[in-house]
Amino acid sequence: MVNTQFFILYKKNFLLFICCVVPIIMGSGCSLHKIQQMEIIDLKLKNDINNNITDLYPDRFKAIHRVILTLAEKNYVLNGYLFIDRPRREIKLIAQNDLGGIVFDVHFIKNVEKTIHVNVNTIKQKWIENSVLRDLEILYLTESLVSPTLFSDQHGNLILSQKDSQITQEFIYKQIHKPVQYRLKEIRHWKNGQCIYIVNFKYGTVSNNLYPEVILIKDTKMKYNLQINVRYFM
């Protein structure tokens, strides 16, 4: 499973880092109606933005997540110890409570292998498959879109969009350095004109901070919110 020495080495420092009053997650959302968009006919820019999806993170890395799950009006706090191997499409995750007990662990290789162990009765394996694995795959294993359309909105964001079956995926990028550097700001899933799933990325104030420090997820269909406070160890 995941390297035990890695967790022992960093757990103490990480817990000091996040040792503060846990906020009640507000849960971000998006409007029921899309804001005004204008299509951009610039093949190079569209390809650059599309390729950026696969360049968000290193090929392999370890991370610690401090997660606040809001489900059925209750808050659950977990520590997630994560290993990602993007070329292998592999994810390993150990989720612990504050006392160090393992709540569940997963090992997932896309289209090859999926192993889930759950140690508490309040969490169902099916829920982990439909939420946790789906969220991790969207965050860390998303591939370039096959035939996207690129839009701009009145706020200066670039929106890479593609419809798959009934779901329209949108990746919203914000320009942070002129003229052509963009950073992922949001991921949205639309169905029948409504935003049913949204991910917000919040970055630190350091100018060269490439990775989000806080990730907010709201799923209106499965009715849960996640606040993920992230630390990366390359």
N, C-alpha and C positions, 0 to 999 in steps of 0.2 A: 504494500500500500504506500502511503506517502511517507517520506523521510522523517523519522521520529526526531532525530537530532535537530532538524530545521525548526520543528515546532517548539522544542524545549528551549532552544537558543533565543527565539524571538518572542515567545509568549509573554514573558515578564515585562519586557519593554513595551510590547504592544498594549498590554492591559493598563500600564501607566499612561500611555498616550490617550486611551479612550476613557479613562476613569473620570467621568463627569456625570452630571445629571442627564439621563437619557431623555431626549425630547419625545413628546408624542408626535408621531409622524403625521404630517398634514396630508400627504398624498397629492402629488401634482396631477393635473388633468389637462385635457385640451378641449377646445370648443366643439360643440356638436356640429358646427359648420366650418368648413375650411375657409381660411382667409384668402384674400385675392392673390392669385399666382399668375406668373407670366412664363411661358415656356422659353427656354434658352436653346438656341440652335448653334451650339458650339461643341463639336464632337470631341475635341481635345480636352476641353474643360470637363465635359461629362465623363470621359474616360478617366481623367485624373481623380475626380471626386469618387467615381465608382471603385477605382483601385485603392483609394484611401481606406475603404471599408476593411480591407484585408491587411492594412499596414498600421492599424491602431495600436497593436501590442507586439512585443517581441515574439519570436517563434515559440520560445519556451520560457516560462517564468513561474514563480511561486508568489502567492499573495495571502494575506490574512484579511478576512472580512469580519467586521463587527456589524451584525444584522439585527434590525428591529423589524419583526414581522407583525403586521396588524391584520388580524383575521377574526371575523365574527365579534368585532368590537373589543377584542383582547389583544394585548401586546406580548410578544415573545421575543426574548433577547438571546441571540446565539453568536458563537464565535465560529467562523468558517475558515478552515485551513485548506488552501486550494493549490492544486498543481495543474498547469495547462501545457499541453504539447500540441500546438496548432497544426504542424505538418501531419501529425498522426491523427488529428481530430480527436484528441484524448483529453478527458477531464477526470481528475480525482478530487474528491471533496470529503472532508471530515467535519461534521457539525457538532459542536460541543455546547453544553450549557455553562453557566458561570462557575460551576463547581468542578468542571473538567470532565464530566461524564459525556460519553458519546451519545448523541441523540440519533444520528443516522450517518451513514457514509455511503458514497456512491463511486463507482468506477464506470466510465462511459467512454467507449470509442464509437464514434458515429458510424452507424450501419454495420457494426461488427460485434460489439459487446456492450452489455448493460447489466451491471450488478448493483443492487441496492440492499442495504441492511438497515432495518429500523428497529430501535431499541425502546421506543415508547409507544403506548397504545393510542395516544392522542393524534399521532401523525400516521397517515395511511400511505402505503407505497405508491398507490395510484396517484395521489396528490403530488408526491415528489416527482413522479414521471411527468405529470402535466404542467407543473409549475417550476420547480427548482431546476430540473434538467433543461426545460424549455428556456428559462431565463438565462442560464449559463451559456447555452448554445447561442442565443441571440447576442449576448454580451461579448463572447470570446471566440465563437466559431463561425460567425456570419461570413459568407462568401460574397464576392462581387455579384451584382444582379445581372441577369441574362440580357434583358432588353429594357433598361430603365429609361425614364424621361426626366429631364432636368428642368426645374423651375426656379424662379426667384420670387420672393414676396416683398411686400412694401417695407419690411424691416431690414432688407439687405441680406436675408438668409438665402442659402441655396438648398433646394429640396430635391433629393433624388428619389424617384417614385417608381414603383412597379406593382401591377396588380397580378395576384396569383389566386385563381379561383375567385372566391368571394372577398378575399382580404387584399387591401392595398397597403403595401409597406412604404413608409416614408422615412428617409434619413435626412435630418435637418442639420446643415452645417453653417457655422458662423465664421465670417472672415476675421482673423485675428492679426494678420500682418498683410499689408498690401505688397504686391497685387494679387497673389494667387495661393496664399496659405490659408487653409480652412481647418476647423476643428469640429468634431461631431458634438452637437448640442442636444439633440433629441432623436428618439426613434418612436414612430407612431404606427399603429395598425388601425386601419379604418374598415368598417363593414356597414353597408347600407347607410352611408352618410354619417355614421357615428364613430367617434374615436373610442375603441374598446380596449386598447393597450398602449401605454406610453412609458418611455424610459427617459428620464432627465439626467444629464451629466453635469456635475458641478466640479470645476477645476480650482486649484489653488491660485494664489496671487503671484507666485513666482513665474516670471515671463517664459521660462523654458520648461514649465511643468506640462508634460505631454499627456499624463494620464489622470483620469478623474479621481478626486478624493472622496466624493460622495455620489452615489447613484440612487435615484429614486424611481421606483417601479410601481405603476398602478394598473391593475388588471380588473376591469369592470365586470367581465364575465365570471371569473372565478372569485371575485370580490375579496381581493387582498391587496395590501400595500406593503412595499419593502423599502426600508432605508438602509443602504449598504455604505458603511464607512470603510474605506479601502486603504490598505498599505501594501505596496509592491516590493518584492525583493527579487531583483533580476538575477 
